[in-house]
Amino acid sequence: MQKYFSLDEDYNRIIENSLNNKKINSINQISTGWTNIVFEVGTNDGNYFFRFPRDDFWIRTIVKDCEFSNYIQGKTHFNTVLLKQSSDKERAFSIHKKIKGQALTEKMNSMSPEEIKQVSKEIAEFMVELHNIKYDKSEIFKANNIGLNLVDFLDELIEKHLNPEDKVFWKYKEFKNKDNNCLVHGDLNPGNIIVDENNHISAIIDFGFAGFGNKYFDISRIIGRLPEDFKNEIISSYEQFSNSKLDYEILDKEIEIWNNIDTGYINYMRKIGIYE
């Protein structure tokens, strides 16, 4: 039996069965990369997102996303989205209610200096709180363990999804700090940060890469994906909230590594026809 989802599934049936106590007004497939088949569903109780993984690797990542986000729910001051894990024919998929707001990606280039300072401070505060959660590994991931250390996850992702010529860009093994001493988001980028109309963070989403790592993974990841104006604000706020100095040599090196990873990712996506 196939362990993942394909485009020719009867998604209306799956969605209707999952929302059997709600009136469904619309079911629309949306374009969102290459890991999942995603639908936004309008109901009398608001809109919901359904994510159906495209292969067995992303099936396991959906499970990881649900388990991690539920574990940290309420352990920071930030909304991290309560995901519901469901299944169809023993294939996992996730459901969550749409959060009001926009991805930071859509607003980051038009923010004023004060707005940049505000959201940078909140990003740093979230990271410090996440990195300082006291955890028990056995309580986070209870099934379908997948690359629980971030570098192990990248190993499996790259081996499964990239051609040899694309791997040259993914120089993640050059990370200078490979400690696994805290919880990390793993893919903290502006597309996974939702902000409200006043440019305050309303939620952090998408913990499919999350697991065990070190603070530089997350700090370098978000800084590398944001305009330069955010960098110093995030660094100074992180140092203030954590009451400790960052190693700027490590940080700059890992920003460069993440940028190389993004280059490899974009090249790969172009080859498979997702990006033009």
C-alpha positions in Angstrom: 0.0 0.0 0.0 1.3 3.5 -0.9 2.4 5.3 2.2 1.9 8.9 0.9 -0.5 11.0 -1.2 -0.7 11.7 -4.9 -2.6 14.3 -6.9 -5.3 11.9 -8.0 -6.7 11.2 -4.5 -10.3 11.9 -3.5 -9.4 14.8 -1.3 -13.0 16.0 -1.0 -13.9 12.8 0.7 -10.9 13.0 3.1 -11.5 16.6 4.0 -15.3 16.1 4.4 -14.7 13.1 6.7 -12.2 15.2 8.8 -14.6 18.1 9.2 -17.8 16.2 9.6 -19.3 18.6 12.1 -18.6 21.7 10.1 -20.3 23.2 7.0 -17.8 23.3 4.2 -18.1 26.3 1.9 -15.1 25.8 -0.3 -12.1 23.5 -1.0 -9.2 25.0 -2.9 -5.8 23.5 -3.6 -3.0 26.1 -3.2 0.5 26.1 -4.6 3.1 25.7 -1.8 6.4 24.2 -2.9 7.2 20.5 -3.3 6.8 18.8 0.1 3.0 18.6 0.5 -0.2 18.8 -1.4 -2.1 21.6 0.4 -5.7 22.7 0.5 -7.4 25.7 2.1 -10.9 24.8 3.2 -13.5 27.4 4.1 -16.1 26.4 6.7 -18.7 28.1 8.9 -16.0 28.0 11.6 -13.3 29.7 9.7 -10.7 28.4 7.2 -8.5 25.4 7.7 -5.3 24.2 6.0 -4.8 20.5 5.1 -1.3 19.3 4.3 -0.9 15.9 2.5 2.7 14.7 2.2 4.0 13.8 -1.3 6.3 11.0 -0.2 7.2 8.8 2.8 9.9 11.2 3.9 7.5 14.1 4.2 4.9 11.8 5.8 7.3 11.3 8.7 8.1 15.0 8.7 4.4 15.8 9.1 4.3 13.6 12.2 7.4 15.4 13.5 5.9 18.8 12.9 2.7 17.8 14.8 4.6 16.2 17.7 7.0 19.1 18.1 4.5 22.0 17.8 2.2 20.3 20.3 5.1 19.7 22.7 6.2 23.4 22.8 2.6 24.8 22.8 2.3 27.1 25.7 6.0 26.9 26.6 6.8 30.3 24.9 4.9 33.5 24.9 4.1 33.0 21.2 1.4 31.2 19.4 2.9 28.2 17.6 -0.2 26.7 16.1 -1.9 23.6 17.5 -1.7 21.0 14.7 -4.0 18.1 14.5 -2.5 14.9 13.1 -5.0 12.7 11.2 -4.7 9.8 8.8 -6.3 8.2 5.8 -5.5 4.6 5.0 -2.7 4.8 7.6 -1.1 7.8 5.8 -0.6 10.8 8.1 -1.6 14.3 7.2 -2.1 17.5 9.3 -4.9 20.0 9.8 -4.7 23.5 11.4 -7.0 26.5 11.6 -5.9 29.5 9.5 -4.2 32.2 11.6 -5.1 35.8 10.9 -2.2 37.7 9.5 0.4 37.6 6.8 3.8 36.0 6.4 6.7 38.3 7.3 8.0 37.6 3.7 5.1 39.7 2.4 5.9 42.8 4.6 9.6 42.7 5.4 10.7 44.9 2.5 8.2 47.7 3.3 8.7 48.1 7.1 9.8 51.2 8.8 12.9 51.2 11.1 10.7 51.1 14.1 8.7 48.2 12.8 11.9 46.3 11.9 13.2 46.9 15.5 9.8 45.7 16.9 9.5 42.4 15.0 13.3 41.7 15.3 13.0 41.9 19.0 10.0 39.5 19.0 11.9 37.0 16.7 14.8 37.1 19.1 12.6 36.7 22.1 10.9 33.6 20.6 14.3 32.0 19.8 15.6 32.6 23.3 12.5 31.1 24.8 12.6 28.1 22.5 16.3 27.5 23.0 15.8 27.5 26.8 12.9 25.1 27.0 13.7 22.3 29.4 12.8 19.1 27.6 12.7 15.3 27.8 13.5 13.7 24.4 11.2 10.8 25.1 8.2 13.2 25.5 8.6 15.1 22.2 8.9 12.5 19.5 6.9 9.4 20.2 6.6 7.9 16.8 8.2 7.9 13.3 11.4 9.5 14.5 13.2 11.3 11.6 16.5 13.1 11.8 15.9 14.5 15.3 19.2 16.3 15.2 19.0 19.0 12.6 22.2 17.8 10.7 20.9 14.2 10.6 17.6 15.5 9.2 19.5 17.4 6.5 21.5 14.3 5.7 18.4 12.2 5.0 16.7 15.0 3.1 19.6 15.6 0.8 20.3 11.9 0.2 16.6 11.3 -0.7 15.8 14.4 -2.7 18.9 15.9 -4.4 20.9 14.8 -7.4 24.7 14.6 -6.8 25.4 17.8 -8.8 23.0 19.8 -6.6 24.6 18.6 -3.3 27.7 20.9 -3.8 25.6 23.8 -2.6 24.5 22.1 0.6 27.6 22.6 2.6 25.8 22.2 5.9 28.6 19.9 7.2 30.7 23.0 7.5 28.7 24.3 10.4 31.3 25.4 13.0 29.0 24.6 16.0 27.5 21.2 15.8 26.4 20.9 19.4 22.9 19.6 20.1 22.1 21.4 23.3 18.7 22.9 22.8 15.5 22.7 20.8 15.6 24.4 17.4 13.0 25.4 14.8 15.4 24.3 12.1 13.7 26.3 9.3 13.1 29.7 10.9 12.5 31.9 7.9 10.2 34.9 7.2 7.7 32.6 5.5 7.2 30.8 8.8 6.6 33.9 10.8 3.1 35.3 10.7 2.6 39.0 11.7 -0.6 40.9 12.4 -1.8 44.2 11.0 0.4 46.0 13.5 3.5 43.9 12.6 3.6 42.0 15.8 4.2 38.3 15.6 0.9 36.4 15.7 2.4 32.9 15.2 5.4 30.8 14.4 4.6 27.9 12.1 6.0 24.9 10.3 8.2 22.8 12.7 8.9 20.0 10.2 12.7 20.6 10.4 12.6 21.0 14.2 14.5 18.9 16.7 17.8 19.2 18.6 20.6 21.6 17.6 22.2 24.8 18.8 21.1 28.4 18.9 23.3 29.4 15.9 21.2 27.2 13.5 18.1 29.3 14.1 19.8 32.7 14.5 21.8 32.4 11.3 18.9 30.9 9.4 16.5 33.8 10.0 19.2 36.5 9.6 20.2 35.1 6.3 16.7 35.1 5.0 15.8 38.7 6.1 17.0 42.1 4.6 20.2 43.3 6.1 18.4 45.9 8.3 17.1 43.2 10.5 20.5 41.6 11.4 21.9 43.9 14.1 18.5 44.3 15.7 18.1 40.5 16.0 21.6 40.0 17.3 21.4 42.7 19.9 17.9 41.6 21.1 19.1 38.0 21.3 22.1 38.9 23.4 19.9 41.1 25.6 17.2 38.4 26.2 19.8 35.6 26.7 22.2 37.8 28.7 25.1 36.4 26.7 27.3 37.4 23.8 27.1 35.6 20.4 30.2 34.5 18.6 30.1 36.6 15.4 32.6 34.5 13.5 30.4 31.4 14.0 27.2 33.4 13.2 28.6 34.9 9.9 29.9 31.5 8.7 26.6 29.8 9.3 24.7 32.6 7.6 26.9 31.9 4.6 26.3 28.2 4.8 22.5 28.6 5.0 22.7 30.9 1.9 24.5 28.2 0.0 21.8 25.7 1.1 19.2 28.1 -0.3 21.0 28.4 -3.5 21.1 24.6 -3.9 17.4 24.4 -3.0 16.4 27.0 -5.6 18.5 25.3 -8.3 16.9 22.0 -7.5 13.4 23.4 -7.5 14.1 25.0 -10.9 15.2 21.7 -12.3 12.0 19.9 -11.2 9.8 22.8 -12.5 8.6 24.3 -9.3 10.5 27.6 -9.8 10.9 29.4 -13.1 
